[in-house]
Amino acid sequence: MTSSAMPLAMAIPGLKVRIISLAGGRSLQERLISMGLNIGSEINVVKKGMPGPFLIATGETRLAIGAGMAHKIMVSEP
């Protein structure tokens, strides 16, 4: 992966990435932020969905998010 932006859904499992933007409407952005997924946060991709949820880790917390959300979170390598 290069340092260019891509959707979280395209990240490879085991990769550490940094959130650079959150697409979608206000309610989706607020929901992601309430889950601790802020711009600038570093997350690890634990398991790629397809089918099923994407599993990500931020610190000691693991989260499951749907594929639709994963496509709206833009990331790059830290």
MODELLER restraints for C-alpha pairs under 7 A, 6 or more apart:
rsr = mdl.restraints
at = mdl.atoms
rsr.add(forms.Gaussian(group=physical.xy_distance, feature=features.Distance(at['CA:3:A'], at['CA:76:A']), mean=5.45, stdev=0.5))
rsr.add(forms.Gaussian(group=physical.xy_distance, feature=features.Distance(at['CA:3:A'], at['CA:77:A']), mean=5.38, stdev=0.5))
rsr.add(forms.Gaussian(group=physical.xy_distance, feature=features.Distance(at['CA:4:A'], at['CA:76:A']), mean=5.89, stdev=0.5))
rsr.add(forms.Gaussian(group=physical.xy_distance, feature=features.Distance(at['CA:5:A'], at['CA:74:A']), mean=6.10, stdev=0.5))
rsr.add(forms.Gaussian(group=physical.xy_distance, feature=features.Distance(at['CA:5:A'], at['CA:75:A']), mean=5.44, stdev=0.5))
rsr.add(forms.Gaussian(group=physical.xy_distance, feature=features.Distance(at['CA:5:A'], at['CA:76:A']), mean=4.94, stdev=0.5))
rsr.add(forms.Gaussian(group=physical.xy_distance, feature=features.Distance(at['CA:6:A'], at['CA:74:A']), mean=5.36, stdev=0.5))
rsr.add(forms.Gaussian(group=physical.xy_distance, feature=features.Distance(at['CA:6:A'], at['CA:75:A']), mean=5.53, stdev=0.5))
rsr.add(forms.Gaussian(group=physical.xy_distance, feature=features.Distance(at['CA:6:A'], at['CA:76:A']), mean=6.49, stdev=0.5))
rsr.add(forms.Gaussian(group=physical.xy_distance, feature=features.Distance(at['CA:7:A'], at['CA:70:A']), mean=6.64, stdev=0.5))
rsr.add(forms.Gaussian(group=physical.xy_distance, feature=features.Distance(at['CA:7:A'], at['CA:71:A']), mean=5.06, stdev=0.5))
rsr.add(forms.Gaussian(group=physical.xy_distance, feature=features.Distance(at['CA:7:A'], at['CA:72:A']), mean=6.37, stdev=0.5))
rsr.add(forms.Gaussian(group=physical.xy_distance, feature=features.Distance(at['CA:7:A'], at['CA:73:A']), mean=5.57, stdev=0.5))
rsr.add(forms.Gaussian(group=physical.xy_distance, feature=features.Distance(at['CA:7:A'], at['CA:74:A']), mean=4.43, stdev=0.5))
rsr.add(forms.Gaussian(group=physical.xy_distance, feature=features.Distance(at['CA:7:A'], at['CA:75:A']), mean=5.98, stdev=0.5))
rsr.add(forms.Gaussian(group=physical.xy_distance, feature=features.Distance(at['CA:8:A'], at['CA:70:A']), mean=5.10, stdev=0.5))
rsr.add(forms.Gaussian(group=physical.xy_distance, feature=features.Distance(at['CA:8:A'], at['CA:71:A']), mean=6.00, stdev=0.5))
rsr.add(forms.Gaussian(group=physical.xy_distance, feature=features.Distance(at['CA:8:A'], at['CA:73:A']), mean=5.55, stdev=0.5))
rsr.add(forms.Gaussian(group=physical.xy_distance, feature=features.Distance(at['CA:8:A'], at['CA:74:A']), mean=5.85, stdev=0.5))
rsr.add(forms.Gaussian(group=physical.xy_distance, feature=features.Distance(at['CA:8:A'], at['CA:75:A']), mean=5.84, stdev=0.5))
rsr.add(forms.Gaussian(group=physical.xy_distance, feature=features.Distance(at['CA:9:A'], at['CA:67:A']), mean=6.72, stdev=0.5))
rsr.add(forms.Gaussian(group=physical.xy_distance, feature=features.Distance(at['CA:9:A'], at['CA:70:A']), mean=4.89, stdev=0.5))
rsr.add(forms.Gaussian(group=physical.xy_distance, feature=features.Distance(at['CA:9:A'], at['CA:71:A']), mean=5.26, stdev=0.5))
rsr.add(forms.Gaussian(group=physical.xy_distance, feature=features.Distance(at['CA:12:A'], at['CA:45:A']), mean=6.93, stdev=0.5))
rsr.add(forms.Gaussian(group=physical.xy_distance, feature=features.Distance(at['CA:13:A'], at['CA:45:A']), mean=4.86, stdev=0.5))
rsr.add(forms.Gaussian(group=physical.xy_distance, feature=features.Distance(at['CA:13:A'], at['CA:46:A']), mean=5.38, stdev=0.5))
rsr.add(forms.Gaussian(group=physical.xy_distance, feature=features.Distance(at['CA:13:A'], at['CA:47:A']), mean=5.41, stdev=0.5))
rsr.add(forms.Gaussian(group=physical.xy_distance, feature=features.Distance(at['CA:13:A'], at['CA:48:A']), mean=5.96, stdev=0.5))
rsr.add(forms.Gaussian(group=physical.xy_distance, feature=features.Distance(at['CA:14:A'], at['CA:44:A']), mean=6.41, stdev=0.5))
rsr.add(forms.Gaussian(group=physical.xy_distance, feature=features.Distance(at['CA:14:A'], at['CA:45:A']), mean=5.43, stdev=0.5))
rsr.add(forms.Gaussian(group=physical.xy_distance, feature=features.Distance(at['CA:14:A'], at['CA:46:A']), mean=5.74, stdev=0.5))
rsr.add(forms.Gaussian(group=physical.xy_distance, feature=features.Distance(at['CA:15:A'], at['CA:44:A']), mean=5.75, stdev=0.5))
rsr.add(forms.Gaussian(group=physical.xy_distance, feature=features.Distance(at['CA:15:A'], at['CA:45:A']), mean=5.67, stdev=0.5))
rsr.add(forms.Gaussian(group=physical.xy_distance, feature=features.Distance(at['CA:16:A'], at['CA:42:A']), mean=6.77, stdev=0.5))
rsr.add(forms.Gaussian(group=physical.xy_distance, feature=features.Distance(at['CA:16:A'], at['CA:43:A']), mean=5.68, stdev=0.5))
rsr.add(forms.Gaussian(group=physical.xy_distance, feature=features.Distance(at['CA:16:A'], at['CA:44:A']), mean=4.41, stdev=0.5))
rsr.add(forms.Gaussian(group=physical.xy_distance, feature=features.Distance(at['CA:16:A'], at['CA:45:A']), mean=6.54, stdev=0.5))
rsr.add(forms.Gaussian(group=physical.xy_distance, feature=features.Distance(at['CA:16:A'], at['CA:77:A']), mean=6.77, stdev=0.5))
rsr.add(forms.Gaussian(group=physical.xy_distance, feature=features.Distance(at['CA:17:A'], at['CA:42:A']), mean=5.58, stdev=0.5))
rsr.add(forms.Gaussian(group=physical.xy_distance, feature=features.Distance(at['CA:17:A'], at['CA:43:A']), mean=5.51, stdev=0.5))
rsr.add(forms.Gaussian(group=physical.xy_distance, feature=features.Distance(at['CA:17:A'], at['CA:44:A']), mean=6.31, stdev=0.5))
rsr.add(forms.Gaussian(group=physical.xy_distance, feature=features.Distance(at['CA:17:A'], at['CA:75:A']), mean=6.01, stdev=0.5))
rsr.add(forms.Gaussian(group=physical.xy_distance, feature=features.Distance(at['CA:17:A'], at['CA:76:A']), mean=5.49, stdev=0.5))
rsr.add(forms.Gaussian(group=physical.xy_distance, feature=features.Distance(at['CA:17:A'], at['CA:77:A']), mean=4.68, stdev=0.5))
rsr.add(forms.Gaussian(group=physical.xy_distance, feature=features.Distance(at['CA:17:A'], at['CA:78:A']), mean=5.72, stdev=0.5))
rsr.add(forms.Gaussian(group=physical.xy_distance, feature=features.Distance(at['CA:18:A'], at['CA:40:A']), mean=5.80, stdev=0.5))
rsr.add(forms.Gaussian(group=physical.xy_distance, feature=features.Distance(at['CA:18:A'], at['CA:41:A']), mean=5.56, stdev=0.5))
rsr.add(forms.Gaussian(group=physical.xy_distance, feature=features.Distance(at['CA:18:A'], at['CA:42:A']), mean=4.30, stdev=0.5))
rsr.add(forms.Gaussian(group=physical.xy_distance, feature=features.Distance(at['CA:18:A'], at['CA:43:A']), mean=6.23, stdev=0.5))
rsr.add(forms.Gaussian(group=physical.xy_distance, feature=features.Distance(at['CA:18:A'], at['CA:75:A']), mean=5.35, stdev=0.5))
rsr.add(forms.Gaussian(group=physical.xy_distance, feature=features.Distance(at['CA:18:A'], at['CA:76:A']), mean=5.49, stdev=0.5))
rsr.add(forms.Gaussian(group=physical.xy_distance, feature=features.Distance(at['CA:18:A'], at['CA:77:A']), mean=5.94, stdev=0.5))
rsr.add(forms.Gaussian(group=physical.xy_distance, feature=features.Distance(at['CA:18:A'], at['CA:78:A']), mean=5.36, stdev=0.5))
rsr.add(forms.Gaussian(group=physical.xy_distance, feature=features.Distance(at['CA:19:A'], at['CA:38:A']), mean=6.95, stdev=0.5))
rsr.add(forms.Gaussian(group=physical.xy_distance, feature=features.Distance(at['CA:19:A'], at['CA:39:A']), mean=5.06, stdev=0.5))
rsr.add(forms.Gaussian(group=physical.xy_distance, feature=features.Distance(at['CA:19:A'], at['CA:40:A']), mean=5.19, stdev=0.5))
rsr.add(forms.Gaussian(group=physical.xy_distance, feature=features.Distance(at['CA:19:A'], at['CA:41:A']), mean=5.56, stdev=0.5))
rsr.add(forms.Gaussian(group=physical.xy_distance, feature=features.Distance(at['CA:19:A'], at['CA:42:A']), mean=6.46, stdev=0.5))
rsr.add(forms.Gaussian(group=physical.xy_distance, feature=features.Distance(at['CA:19:A'], at['CA:73:A']), mean=6.87, stdev=0.5))
rsr.add(forms.Gaussian(group=physical.xy_distance, feature=features.Distance(at['CA:19:A'], at['CA:74:A']), mean=5.96, stdev=0.5))
rsr.add(forms.Gaussian(group=physical.xy_distance, feature=features.Distance(at['CA:19:A'], at['CA:75:A']), mean=4.46, stdev=0.5))
rsr.add(forms.Gaussian(group=physical.xy_distance, feature=features.Distance(at['CA:19:A'], at['CA:76:A']), mean=6.76, stdev=0.5))
rsr.add(forms.Gaussian(group=physical.xy_distance, feature=features.Distance(at['CA:20:A'], at['CA:39:A']), mean=5.30, stdev=0.5))
rsr.add(forms.Gaussian(group=physical.xy_distance, feature=features.Distance(at['CA:20:A'], at['CA:40:A']), mean=5.95, stdev=0.5))
rsr.add(forms.Gaussian(group=physical.xy_distance, feature=features.Distance(at['CA:20:A'], at['CA:74:A']), mean=5.70, stdev=0.5))
rsr.add(forms.Gaussian(group=physical.xy_distance, feature=features.Distance(at['CA:20:A'], at['CA:75:A']), mean=5.28, stdev=0.5))
rsr.add(forms.Gaussian(group=physical.xy_distance, feature=features.Distance(at['CA:20:A'], at['CA:76:A']), mean=6.87, stdev=0.5))
rsr.add(forms.Gaussian(group=physical.xy_distance, feature=features.Distance(at['CA:21:A'], at['CA:39:A']), mean=5.80, stdev=0.5))
rsr.add(forms.Gaussian(group=physical.xy_distance, feature=features.Distance(at['CA:21:A'], at['CA:73:A']), mean=6.26, stdev=0.5))
rsr.add(forms.Gaussian(group=physical.xy_distance, feature=features.Distance(at['CA:21:A'], at['CA:74:A']), mean=5.18, stdev=0.5))
rsr.add(forms.Gaussian(group=physical.xy_distance, feature=features.Distance(at['CA:22:A'], at['CA:29:A']), mean=6.30, stdev=0.5))
rsr.add(forms.Gaussian(group=physical.xy_distance, feature=features.Distance(at['CA:22:A'], at['CA:72:A']), mean=6.03, stdev=0.5))
rsr.add(forms.Gaussian(group=physical.xy_distance, feature=features.Distance(at['CA:22:A'], at['CA:73:A']), mean=4.92, stdev=0.5))
rsr.add(forms.Gaussian(group=physical.xy_distance, feature=features.Distance(at['CA:22:A'], at['CA:74:A']), mean=6.22, stdev=0.5))
rsr.add(forms.Gaussian(group=physical.xy_distance, feature=features.Distance(at['CA:23:A'], at['CA:72:A']), mean=4.88, stdev=0.5))
rsr.add(forms.Gaussian(group=physical.xy_distance, feature=features.Distance(at['CA:23:A'], at['CA:73:A']), mean=6.31, stdev=0.5))
rsr.add(forms.Gaussian(group=physical.xy_distance, feature=features.Distance(at['CA:24:A'], at['CA:72:A']), mean=6.29, stdev=0.5))
rsr.add(forms.Gaussian(group=physical.xy_distance, feature=features.Distance(at['CA:42:A'], at['CA:58:A']), mean=6.66, stdev=0.5))
rsr.add(forms.Gaussian(group=physical.xy_distance, feature=features.Distance(at['CA:43:A'], at['CA:56:A']), mean=6.58, stdev=0.5))
rsr.add(forms.Gaussian(group=physical.xy_distance, feature=features.Distance(at['CA:43:A'], at['CA:57:A']), mean=5.58, stdev=0.5))
rsr.add(forms.Gaussian(group=physical.xy_distance, feature=features.Distance(at['CA:43:A'], at['CA:58:A']), mean=4.76, stdev=0.5))
rsr.add(forms.Gaussian(group=physical.xy_distance, feature=features.Distance(at['CA:44:A'], at['CA:56:A']), mean=5.56, stdev=0.5))
rsr.add(forms.Gaussian(group=physical.xy_distance, feature=features.Distance(at['CA:44:A'], at['CA:57:A']), mean=5.06, stdev=0.5))
rsr.add(forms.Gaussian(group=physical.xy_distance, feature=features.Distance(at['CA:44:A'], at['CA:58:A']), mean=6.51, stdev=0.5))
rsr.add(forms.Gaussian(group=physical.xy_distance, feature=features.Distance(at['CA:45:A'], at['CA:55:A']), mean=6.43, stdev=0.5))
rsr.add(forms.Gaussian(group=physical.xy_distance, feature=features.Distance(at['CA:45:A'], at['CA:56:A']), mean=4.65, stdev=0.5))
rsr.add(forms.Gaussian(group=physical.xy_distance, feature=features.Distance(at['CA:45:A'], at['CA:57:A']), mean=6.55, stdev=0.5))
rsr.add(forms.Gaussian(group=physical.xy_distance, feature=features.Distance(at['CA:46:A'], at['CA:55:A']), mean=5.23, stdev=0.5))
rsr.add(forms.Gaussian(group=physical.xy_distance, feature=features.Distance(at['CA:46:A'], at['CA:56:A']), mean=5.09, stdev=0.5))
rsr.add(forms.Gaussian(group=physical.xy_distance, feature=features.Distance(at['CA:46:A'], at['CA:57:A']), mean=6.62, stdev=0.5))
rsr.add(forms.Gaussian(group=physical.xy_distance, feature=features.Distance(at['CA:47:A'], at['CA:54:A']), mean=5.72, stdev=0.5))
rsr.add(forms.Gaussian(group=physical.xy_distance, feature=features.Distance(at['CA:47:A'], at['CA:55:A']), mean=4.93, stdev=0.5))
rsr.add(forms.Gaussian(group=physical.xy_distance, feature=features.Distance(at['CA:47:A'], at['CA:56:A']), mean=6.92, stdev=0.5))
rsr.add(forms.Gaussian(group=physical.xy_distance, feature=features.Distance(at['CA:48:A'], at['CA:54:A']), mean=4.93, stdev=0.5))
rsr.add(forms.Gaussian(group=physical.xy_distance, feature=features.Distance(at['CA:48:A'], at['CA:55:A']), mean=6.59, stdev=0.5))
rsr.add(forms.Gaussian(group=physical.xy_distance, feature=features.Distance(at['CA:49:A'], at['CA:67:A']), mean=6.71, stdev=0.5))
rsr.add(forms.Gaussian(group=physical.xy_distance, feature=features.Distance(at['CA:53:A'], at['CA:64:A']), mean=5.66, stdev=0.5))
rsr.add(forms.Gaussian(group=physical.xy_distance, feature=features.Distance(at['CA:53:A'], at['CA:65:A']), mean=5.40, stdev=0.5))
rsr.add(forms.Gaussian(group=physical.xy_distance, feature=features.Distance(at['CA:53:A'], at['CA:66:A']), mean=4.81, stdev=0.5))
rsr.add(forms.Gaussian(group=physical.xy_distance, feature=features.Distance(at['CA:53:A'], at['CA:67:A']), mean=6.34, stdev=0.5))
rsr.add(forms.Gaussian(group=physical.xy_distance, feature=features.Distance(at['CA:54:A'], at['CA:64:A']), mean=5.46, stdev=0.5))
rsr.add(forms.Gaussian(group=physical.xy_distance, feature=features.Distance(at['CA:54:A'], at['CA:65:A']), mean=5.27, stdev=0.5))
rsr.add(forms.Gaussian(group=physical.xy_distance, feature=features.Distance(at['CA:54:A'], at['CA:66:A']), mean=6.12, stdev=0.5))
rsr.add(forms.Gaussian(group=physical.xy_distance, feature=features.Distance(at['CA:54:A'], at['CA:67:A']), mean=6.67, stdev=0.5))
rsr.add(forms.Gaussian(group=physical.xy_distance, feature=features.Distance(at['CA:55:A'], at['CA:62:A']), mean=6.77, stdev=0.5))
rsr.add(forms.Gaussian(group=physical.xy_distance, feature=features.Distance(at['CA:55:A'], at['CA:63:A']), mean=5.67, stdev=0.5))
rsr.add(forms.Gaussian(group=physical.xy_distance, feature=features.Distance(at['CA:55:A'], at['CA:64:A']), mean=4.59, stdev=0.5))
rsr.add(forms.Gaussian(group=physical.xy_distance, feature=features.Distance(at['CA:55:A'], at['CA:65:A']), mean=6.61, stdev=0.5))
rsr.add(forms.Gaussian(group=physical.xy_distance, feature=features.Distance(at['CA:56:A'], at['CA:62:A']), mean=5.61, stdev=0.5))
rsr.add(forms.Gaussian(group=physical.xy_distance, feature=features.Distance(at['CA:56:A'], at['CA:63:A']), mean=5.34, stdev=0.5))
rsr.add(forms.Gaussian(group=physical.xy_distance, feature=features.Distance(at['CA:56:A'], at['CA:64:A']), mean=6.47, stdev=0.5))
rsr.add(forms.Gaussian(group=physical.xy_distance, feature=features.Distance(at['CA:57:A'], at['CA:63:A']), mean=6.19, stdev=0.5))
